[in-house]
């Protein structure tokens, strides 16, 4: 690796555009308060630059920059405003977009300009000379007003393929007027790595003194790989979004780029303590944008270090690094094992050990056989950790003493006013006492839940700690129509932990009852040694 590449590595900048480019993803709509909170989290992570938005493009972004001046106290990151060059065939003097950039009062600004001759002629409806002048004059205008200027060369890779002389002339104009970074953008996200590598080589040869950056979209699935390759080629700045947010298929995912740079390439763009915050921050931001984080996302996903196959878990018990490319704690994640028909006895024993349970090899084998039989019927224990824990406890000879079912009945009433209500009656034995209780709900499971709580609450006040947080039904064989086997998954929480339980039956009410009672039994067990709520 050459000296210039080493220099770029030691000074590599991470530029996060989640609040601007990432917010353009379908389904994301951030409030100003959301944006301020995300900016604080990104600063805690330790990125170099945070692109706050496009001032003047909408009232929200303008308000963000105004509030940021008094409410954001960034420790490591530099807040950056994004905008465009001047309009075609106009003067920079009085240009509204440039004035909005100045009014944002950020130390650094990033302006985007066309680097593809096709866009200059067909989108801007101007000639190529004006396209170059738009870039040069805008950079000079902002530099004269004491702004640090980054230049995003939009559609650069497509533009270079179409007309390399024009694309390079645009970069040269920005560089000669004082742009600190020339950011090569694959705006349509369709260029493969071989094309990108060739283009970067040509740009470095033409502008050896310029500091380059890259901005990749993921339409061809190459954004992360292209970003890392560009770093190896000596670029100074990598732009991307946390969790890969962005238009269409998203931007380069910084949740993957950052640990790859630090842990795989040895480039210290984040301090070790900061890198350990990556998974919690990625999940926190996912909660703010209200889009569940893909559990299979590299490094930060809940399943990124989860093991299921028996061969894997057996080896993991002896050597934790046997089937993990990286220690998950380095990125704030953790190793998990899940059980299924693919598991081995070692998985069962390991899970039992995690719960403080002692099972013999023969007991573990019996549990494994039960799992294989039940999963063949439609059970699925990966998420139903509560039901699986009860299975392990029963294999060790445990049985609960909380209640015994005599019977339950559910009915649904469609009233004349259009209201549909369900009513459930349960008959159970609690401590030798026969209890009959009725509950109403907006559906049969809701009614059963209410009836059970009414029956059990006098005996177990801690039941008030439990709440049902998710209910899901899946038809396992749609070809059987209304006679199909169904699987019910229920998630419960006591405010401290969350667990899942499962039921399978041809009758959705029976499947729901099985899942519901498993969830309640485990909840009562886990809260048994806490003080009962008043």
C-alpha positions as CSV (number, residue, x, y, z in Angstrom):
1,X,0.0,0.0,0.0
2,X,1.4,3.4,-1.0
3,X,2.2,6.3,1.3
4,X,-0.8,8.3,0.2
5,X,-3.1,5.4,1.0
6,X,-1.6,5.1,4.5
7,X,-2.1,8.8,5.1
8,X,-5.7,8.5,4.0
9,X,-6.2,5.6,6.4
10,X,-4.8,7.4,9.4
11,X,-7.1,10.4,8.7
12,X,-10.2,8.6,7.3
13,X,-13.4,10.5,7.9
14,X,-16.8,9.0,8.5
15,X,-19.6,11.2,7.2
16,X,-23.1,10.2,8.2
17,X,-26.1,11.3,6.1
18,X,-28.8,9.5,7.9
19,X,-30.7,12.7,8.7
20,X,-30.8,13.7,5.0
21,X,-30.2,10.9,2.6
22,X,-31.3,8.2,5.0
23,X,-34.5,10.1,5.9
24,X,-35.5,9.8,2.2
25,X,-36.3,6.1,2.7
26,X,-39.9,5.1,2.2
27,X,-41.6,4.8,5.5
28,X,-39.3,7.2,7.4
29,X,-40.7,10.5,8.7
30,X,-38.6,12.2,11.4
31,X,-39.7,15.0,13.6
32,X,-37.2,17.7,14.5
33,X,-36.9,16.2,18.0
34,X,-36.2,12.8,16.4
35,X,-33.4,14.3,14.3
36,X,-31.8,16.0,17.3
37,X,-31.8,12.8,19.2
38,X,-30.3,10.8,16.3
39,X,-27.6,13.4,15.9
40,X,-26.7,13.1,19.6
41,X,-26.5,9.3,19.2
42,X,-24.3,9.5,16.1
43,X,-22.0,11.9,18.0
44,X,-21.9,9.4,20.9
45,X,-20.9,6.8,18.4
46,X,-18.0,9.0,17.2
47,X,-18.6,9.7,13.5
48,X,-16.7,12.7,12.1
49,X,-19.5,14.5,10.3
50,X,-23.3,14.5,10.7
51,X,-25.3,15.9,7.7
52,X,-28.3,17.5,9.3
53,X,-30.4,18.0,6.3
54,X,-31.1,20.5,3.5
55,X,-31.9,23.9,5.0
56,X,-34.6,25.7,3.1
57,X,-35.9,22.5,1.4
58,X,-38.6,22.2,4.0
59,X,-39.6,23.9,7.3
60,X,-38.5,20.9,9.3
61,X,-34.9,21.0,8.2
62,X,-34.7,24.8,8.7
63,X,-36.0,24.4,12.2
64,X,-33.5,21.6,12.9
65,X,-30.5,23.8,12.2
66,X,-32.0,26.6,14.2
67,X,-32.6,24.4,17.2
68,X,-29.3,22.6,16.7
69,X,-27.4,25.8,17.5
70,X,-28.8,25.8,21.1
71,X,-29.8,22.2,21.7
72,X,-27.0,20.1,20.2
73,X,-23.8,19.9,22.1
74,X,-21.6,17.7,19.8
75,X,-18.5,16.3,21.3
76,X,-16.7,14.7,18.3
77,X,-18.9,15.3,15.2
78,X,-19.1,18.4,13.0
79,X,-22.6,19.3,11.9
80,X,-22.9,19.8,8.2
81,X,-25.6,21.4,6.1
82,X,-26.4,20.0,2.6
83,X,-27.5,21.9,-0.4
84,X,-27.1,22.4,-4.2
85,X,-25.0,24.6,-6.4
86,X,-26.5,27.8,-7.8
87,X,-29.3,27.4,-10.3
88,X,-28.6,27.2,-14.0
89,X,-27.9,30.5,-15.9
90,X,-28.1,32.5,-12.7
91,X,-25.7,34.3,-10.4
92,X,-24.5,33.0,-7.1
93,X,-25.5,36.4,-5.6
94,X,-28.9,36.1,-4.0
95,X,-29.2,32.4,-4.9
96,X,-31.8,31.1,-2.4
97,X,-30.2,27.7,-1.9
98,X,-26.7,29.1,-1.2
99,X,-28.2,31.7,1.2
100,X,-30.1,28.9,3.1
101,X,-26.8,27.1,3.5
102,X,-25.2,30.2,5.0
103,X,-28.2,30.8,7.3
104,X,-27.7,27.3,8.7
105,X,-24.5,28.6,10.3
106,X,-22.6,25.3,10.2
107,X,-18.9,25.2,10.0
108,X,-19.0,22.8,7.0
109,X,-21.4,22.6,4.1
110,X,-21.7,19.9,1.4
111,X,-23.0,20.9,-2.0
112,X,-24.1,18.6,-4.7
113,X,-23.5,19.3,-8.4
114,X,-24.0,17.4,-11.6
115,X,-21.1,15.3,-13.0
116,X,-23.0,13.5,-15.7
117,X,-23.3,15.5,-19.0
118,X,-26.7,13.8,-19.6
119,X,-28.2,15.3,-16.5
120,X,-26.7,18.8,-17.2
121,X,-28.3,18.8,-20.7
122,X,-31.6,17.0,-19.9
123,X,-32.3,17.8,-16.3
124,X,-30.8,21.2,-15.9
125,X,-31.4,22.2,-19.5
126,X,-28.2,24.1,-19.7
127,X,-24.8,23.6,-21.5
128,X,-21.7,21.9,-20.1
129,X,-19.8,25.1,-19.6
130,X,-22.6,26.4,-17.4
131,X,-22.6,23.1,-15.5
132,X,-18.9,23.5,-14.7
133,X,-19.4,27.2,-13.8
134,X,-22.3,26.3,-11.4
135,X,-19.9,24.2,-9.4
136,X,-16.9,26.5,-9.4
137,X,-18.9,29.7,-8.6
138,X,-20.8,28.0,-5.8
139,X,-17.7,26.6,-4.1
140,X,-15.9,30.0,-4.4
141,X,-19.0,31.8,-3.0
142,X,-19.1,29.6,0.1
143,X,-15.4,29.6,0.7
144,X,-15.3,33.4,0.6
145,X,-17.8,33.3,3.5
146,X,-15.6,31.1,5.6
147,X,-17.3,27.8,5.1
148,X,-15.5,24.5,4.8
149,X,-16.9,23.0,1.5
150,X,-17.3,19.3,0.5
151,X,-18.5,18.7,-3.0
152,X,-20.7,15.7,-3.8
153,X,-20.2,14.9,-7.5
154,X,-23.7,13.5,-8.3
155,X,-23.9,10.5,-10.7
156,X,-20.1,10.7,-11.0
157,X,-19.4,7.0,-12.0
158,X,-22.2,7.1,-14.6
159,X,-21.0,10.5,-15.7
160,X,-17.3,9.4,-16.0
161,X,-18.4,6.4,-18.2
162,X,-20.4,8.8,-20.4
163,X,-18.0,11.7,-20.7
164,X,-14.8,11.4,-18.6
165,X,-13.5,14.8,-19.7
166,X,-16.6,16.6,-18.4
167,X,-16.8,14.6,-15.2
168,X,-13.1,15.4,-14.4
169,X,-13.6,19.0,-15.3
170,X,-16.4,19.3,-12.8
171,X,-14.1,17.9,-10.1
172,X,-11.2,20.1,-11.1
173,X,-13.4,23.2,-10.9
174,X,-14.5,22.3,-7.3
175,X,-11.0,21.5,-6.3
176,X,-9.4,24.6,-7.7
177,X,-11.9,26.8,-5.9
178,X,-11.2,25.2,-2.6
179,X,-13.5,22.2,-2.0
180,X,-11.8,20.1,0.8
181,X,-13.3,16.8,-0.3
182,X,-14.3,15.6,-3.8
183,X,-17.0,13.0,-3.1
184,X,-17.6,10.5,-6.0
185,X,-21.2,9.5,-5.9
186,X,-22.8,6.3,-7.3
187,X,-26.2,8.0,-7.1
188,X,-28.1,5.3,-9.0
189,X,-26.2,2.5,-7.1
190,X,-25.7,0.3,-10.1
191,X,-21.9,0.3,-10.7
192,X,-19.9,-2.8,-9.8
193,X,-16.6,-2.8,-8.0
194,X,-14.3,-3.3,-11.0
195,X,-15.8,-0.2,-12.7
196,X,-15.6,1.8,-9.5
197,X,-11.9,0.8,-8.9
198,X,-11.0,1.8,-12.5
199,X,-12.7,5.2,-12.1
200,X,-11.1,6.0,-8.8
201,X,-7.7,5.1,-10.2
202,X,-8.3,7.6,-13.1
203,X,-9.4,10.4,-10.8
204,X,-6.4,9.9,-8.5
205,X,-4.1,10.1,-11.5
206,X,-5.8,13.2,-12.9
207,X,-6.1,15.0,-9.5
208,X,-3.3,13.6,-7.3
209,X,-3.5,16.4,-4.7
210,X,-7.2,16.1,-4.1
211,X,-8.7,14.4,-1.1
212,X,-11.5,12.1,-2.4
213,X,-14.6,10.7,-0.8
214,X,-17.2,8.2,-1.8
215,X,-21.0,8.0,-1.5
216,X,-22.5,4.7,-2.6
217,X,-26.1,3.6,-2.9
218,X,-26.9,-0.1,-2.6
219,X,-29.1,-0.8,-5.7
220,X,-26.6,-3.5,-6.9
221,X,-25.9,-4.8,-3.4
222,X,-22.3,-3.5,-3.5
223,X,-22.4,-0.3,-1.4
224,X,-20.5,-1.6,1.7
225,X,-18.0,-3.6,-0.4
226,X,-17.4,-0.7,-2.7
227,X,-16.9,1.7,0.3
228,X,-14.3,-0.6,1.8
229,X,-12.5,-1.1,-1.5
230,X,-12.4,2.7,-1.9
231,X,-10.8,3.0,1.5
232,X,-8.1,0.5,0.4
233,X,-7.5,2.8,-2.6
234,X,-6.9,5.7,-0.4
235,X,-10.0,7.8,-0.3
236,X,-10.2,10.2,2.6
237,X,-14.0,10.2,3.4
238,X,-16.7,7.6,3.4
239,X,-20.4,8.7,3.4
240,X,-23.2,6.4,4.4
241,X,-26.2,5.9,6.8
242,X,-26.6,4.0,10.0
243,X,-28.5,0.8,9.3
244,X,-28.2,1.4,5.6
245,X,-31.2,3.7,5.4
246,X,-31.9,5.6,2.2
247,X,-33.9,5.8,-1.0
248,X,-34.8,2.7,-2.9
249,X,-32.5,0.0,-1.5
250,X,-30.6,2.3,0.7
251,X,-27.1,3.8,1.2
252,X,-23.9,2.2,2.3
253,X,-24.6,0.8,5.8
254,X,-22.3,2.4,8.3
255,X,-23.4,-0.3,10.9
256,X,-21.4,-2.7,8.7
257,X,-18.7,-0.3,7.3
258,X,-17.6,0.9,10.7
259,X,-16.8,-2.5,12.4
260,X,-15.3,-3.7,9.1
261,X,-12.9,-0.8,9.1
262,X,-11.9,-1.1,12.7
263,X,-11.9,-4.8,13.3
264,X,-11.1,-6.2,9.8
265,X,-8.9,-3.5,8.3
266,X,-7.3,-2.1,11.5
267,X,-8.3,1.5,10.7
268,X,-9.2,3.3,14.0
269,X,-12.1,5.4,12.8
270,X,-13.8,4.7,16.1
271,X,-12.4,4.2,19.6
272,X,-13.0,0.7,21.0
273,X,-15.4,2.0,23.7
274,X,-17.4,3.8,20.9
275,X,-17.5,0.7,18.8
276,X,-19.1,-1.3,21.6
277,X,-22.0,1.2,21.5
278,X,-22.7,0.4,17.9
279,X,-25.4,-2.3,18.3
280,X,-27.3,-0.4,21.1
281,X,-27.2,2.8,19.0
282,X,-28.2,1.0,15.8
283,X,-31.2,-0.5,17.6
284,X,-32.1,2.8,19.3
285,X,-32.1,4.7,16.0
286,X,-34.3,1.9,14.5
287,X,-36.8,2.5,17.3
288,X,-36.8,6.2,16.6
289,X,-37.4,5.7,12.8
290,X,-40.0,3.1,13.8
291,X,-38.7,0.4,11.4
292,X,-37.7,-2.9,13.0
293,X,-34.0,-3.6,12.5
294,X,-33.4,-6.7,10.3
295,X,-32.3,-9.3,12.8
296,X,-29.9,-10.8,10.2
297,X,-28.1,-7.5,9.6
298,X,-24.3,-8.0,9.9
299,X,-22.7,-7.1,13.2
300,X,-25.7,-5.4,14.9
301,X,-28.6,-7.7,14.1
302,X,-30.1,-9.8,16.9
303,X,-29.3,-12.9,14.9
304,X,-25.9,-11.8,13.7
305,X,-24.2,-14.1,16.3
306,X,-27.0,-16.6,16.8
307,X,-26.4,-20.3,16.3
308,X,-29.0,-23.0,15.5
309,X,-27.3,-26.1,13.9
310,X,-26.3,-28.7,16.3
311,X,-22.7,-29.0,14.9
312,X,-22.3,-25.2,15.4
313,X,-23.5,-25.1,18.9
314,X,-21.5,-28.2,19.9
315,X,-18.3,-26.6,18.7
316,X,-19.2,-23.2,20.2
317,X,-19.5,-24.8,23.6
318,X,-15.8,-25.8,23.4
319,X,-14.5,-22.9,21.4
320,X,-16.6,-19.7,21.2
321,X,-14.7,-18.5,18.1
322,X,-15.4,-21.7,16.2
323,X,-18.3,-20.3,14.2
324,X,-18.0,-16.6,14.8
325,X,-16.0,-14.3,12.6
326,X,-15.7,-11.7,15.4
327,X,-16.2,-11.4,19.2
328,X,-19.8,-9.9,19.3
329,X,-19.0,-7.9,22.4
330,X,-16.7,-5.7,20.3
331,X,-19.7,-4.2,18.6
332,X,-22.0,-4.4,21.6
333,X,-23.8,-7.6,20.5
334,X,-23.9,-11.1,22.1
335,X,-23.8,-14.7,21.2
336,X,-27.1,-16.6,21.2
337,X,-28.2,-20.2,20.6
338,X,-31.7,-21.2,19.5
339,X,-33.2,-24.6,19.5
340,X,-34.9,-26.4,16.7
341,X,-35.0,-29.8,15.0
342,X,-31.4,-29.0,13.8
343,X,-30.1,-28.8,17.4
344,X,-28.0,-31.4,19.1
345,X,-27.9,-32.5,22.8
346,X,-25.1,-29.9,23.4
347,X,-27.5,-27.1,22.5
348,X,-30.1,-28.4,24.9
349,X,-27.5,-28.8,27.7
350,X,-26.1,-25.4,27.1
351,X,-29.5,-23.7,27.2
352,X,-30.4,-25.6,30.4
353,X,-27.1,-24.4,31.9
354,X,-27.9,-20.8,31.0
355,X,-31.1,-21.2,33.0
356,X,-29.3,-22.8,36.0
357,X,-30.9,-26.2,35.3
358,X,-29.2,-29.6,35.5
359,X,-30.2,-32.2,32.9
360,X,-28.7,-35.5,32.2
361,X,-27.6,-36.5,28.7
362,X,-30.6,-38.8,28.5
363,X,-33.0,-36.1,29.6
364,X,-31.5,-33.7,27.0
365,X,-31.9,-36.4,24.3
366,X,-35.6,-36.8,25.3
367,X,-36.1,-33.1,25.0
368,X,-34.4,-33.1,21.6
369,X,-36.7,-35.9,20.4
370,X,-39.7,-34.0,21.7
371,X,-38.6,-30.9,19.8
372,X,-38.1,-32.8,16.5
373,X,-41.6,-34.4,16.9
374,X,-43.3,-31.1,17.8
375,X,-41.6,-29.0,15.1
376,X,-42.8,-31.6,12.6
377,X,-46.3,-30.8,13.8
378,X,-45.7,-27.1,13.3
379,X,-44.1,-25.8,16.5
380,X,-41.2,-23.4,16.2
381,X,-39.1,-22.8,19.3
382,X,-36.6,-20.2,18.1
383,X,-38.7,-17.3,19.3
384,X,-40.8,-19.2,21.8
385,X,-38.1,-19.2,24.5
386,X,-40.7,-19.3,27.2
387,X,-42.3,-22.5,26.0
388,X,-38.9,-24.0,25.6
389,X,-37.8,-23.1,29.1
390,X,-41.0,-24.8,30.5
391,X,-40.1,-27.9,28.4
392,X,-36.7,-28.0,29.9
393,X,-38.0,-27.7,33.4
394,X,-40.6,-30.4,32.9
395,X,-37.8,-32.7,31.6
396,X,-36.0,-32.2,34.9
397,X,-39.1,-33.2,36.9
398,X,-40.6,-29.8,37.5
399,X,-44.3,-29.0,37.3
400,X,-46.1,-25.8,38.2
401,X,-48.5,-25.5,41.1
402,X,-50.2,-22.3,40.1
403,X,-53.5,-23.6,38.6
404,X,-55.1,-26.6,37.0
405,X,-57.6,-26.3,34.1
406,X,-61.0,-27.8,34.4
407,X,-62.5,-26.2,31.3
408,X,-62.9,-23.0,29.3
409,X,-65.6,-21.7,26.9
410,X,-65.5,-18.8,24.5
411,X,-68.3,-17.2,22.6
412,X,-68.5,-14.2,20.2
413,X,-71.5,-11.9,20.0
414,X,-72.2,-9.6,17.1
415,X,-74.5,-6.9,18.5
416,X,-77.2,-4.9,16.7
417,X,-75.1,-1.7,16.9
418,X,-72.3,-3.5,14.9
419,X,-70.0,-4.0,18.0
420,X,-68.4,-7.4,18.1
421,X,-67.5,-8.7,21.6
422,X,-66.1,-12.0,22.9
423,X,-66.8,-13.5,26.2
424,X,-64.7,-16.3,27.9
425,X,-65.4,-18.4,31.0
426,X,-62.7,-20.4,32.6
427,X,-63.0,-23.0,35.4
428,X,-59.7,-23.7,37.1
429,X,-58.5,-25.1,40.4
430,X,-56.2,-22.8,42.4
431,X,-54.7,-24.1,45.7
432,X,-57.5,-26.7,45.9
433,X,-60.2,-24.0,45.3
434,X,-62.5,-24.2,42.3
435,X,-62.6,-20.8,40.6
436,X,-65.0,-19.7,37.9
437,X,-64.3,-16.4,36.1
438,X,-65.7,-14.6,33.1
439,X,-64.0,-12.0,31.0
440,X,-64.9,-9.9,28.0
441,X,-62.6,-8.7,25.2
442,X,-62.5,-7.5,21.7
443,X,-61.5,-11.0,20.6
444,X,-61.5,-14.5,22.1
445,X,-57.9,-14.4,23.2
446,X,-58.3,-11.0,24.8
447,X,-61.4,-12.4,26.6
448,X,-59.5,-15.5,27.8
449,X,-56.7,-13.3,29.0
450,X,-59.1,-11.2,31.0
451,X,-60.9,-14.2,32.4
452,X,-57.6,-15.9,33.5
453,X,-56.4,-12.7,35.2
454,X,-59.7,-12.3,37.1
455,X,-59.4,-15.9,38.3
456,X,-55.7,-15.8,39.3
457,X,-55.2,-12.2,40.5
458,X,-56.6,-12.8,44.1
459,X,-54.1,-15.6,44.5
460,X,-51.1,-14.1,42.5
461,X,-51.2,-10.3,42.7
462,X,-47.9,-10.2,40.8
463,X,-49.9,-11.1,37.7
464,X,-50.4,-7.3,37.4
465,X,-46.8,-7.1,36.3
466,X,-47.5,-9.2,33.2
467,X,-48.7,-7.8,30.0
468,X,-49.3,-9.3,26.6
469,X,-47.1,-7.4,24.1
470,X,-47.6,-9.4,20.8
471,X,-50.0,-11.9,19.4
472,X,-49.5,-13.6,16.0
473,X,-51.3,-16.3,14.2
474,X,-49.9,-18.2,11.2
475,X,-51.7,-20.7,9.0
476,X,-49.3,-23.7,8.5
477,X,-51.0,-25.3,5.6
478,X,-53.2,-23.0,3.5
479,X,-54.3,-25.9,1.2
480,X,-56.4,-27.2,4.1
481,X,-58.4,-23.9,4.0
482,X,-60.4,-23.3,7.2
483,X,-59.4,-26.7,8.6
484,X,-55.7,-25.9,8.5
485,X,-53.3,-26.3,11.4
486,X,-52.5,-22.9,12.9
487,X,-49.5,-21.7,15.0
488,X,-50.1,-19.0,17.6
489,X,-47.1,-17.0,19.0
490,X,-47.6,-14.8,22.1
491,X,-45.0,-12.4,23.6
492,X,-45.3,-11.3,27.2
493,X,-43.3,-9.0,29.4
494,X,-43.0,-8.3,33.1
495,X,-41.3,-4.9,32.5
496,X,-37.9,-6.5,33.1
497,X,-37.7,-9.3,30.6
498,X,-39.7,-10.5,27.5
499,X,-40.4,-14.1,26.5
500,X,-42.3,-15.9,23.8
501,X,-44.7,-18.8,24.0
502,X,-46.3,-21.0,21.3
503,X,-49.3,-23.1,20.6
504,X,-50.3,-25.3,17.6
505,X,-53.7,-26.8,16.9
506,X,-56.4,-27.1,14.2
507,X,-58.5,-24.9,16.5
508,X,-57.1,-21.3,16.8
509,X,-58.6,-20.9,20.3
510,X,-57.0,-24.0,21.6
511,X,-53.6,-23.0,20.1
512,X,-54.1,-19.5,21.7
513,X,-54.9,-21.1,25.1
514,X,-51.7,-23.2,25.0
515,X,-49.6,-20.2,24.2
516,X,-51.3,-17.9,26.7
517,X,-51.1,-20.3,29.6
518,X,-47.4,-21.0,28.9
519,X,-46.8,-17.3,28.9
520,X,-48.6,-16.8,32.2
521,X,-47.0,-19.8,33.9
522,X,-43.5,-18.6,33.0
523,X,-44.4,-15.1,34.0
524,X,-45.5,-16.3,37.5
525,X,-42.4,-18.4,37.8
526,X,-40.1,-15.5,36.9
527,X,-41.8,-13.1,39.3
528,X,-42.2,-15.6,42.1
529,X,-39.4,-14.1,44.3
530,X,-40.4,-10.5,43.8
531,X,-42.6,-8.6,46.2
532,X,-46.2,-8.8,45.1
533,X,-47.5,-5.5,43.8
534,X,-50.1,-3.9,46.0
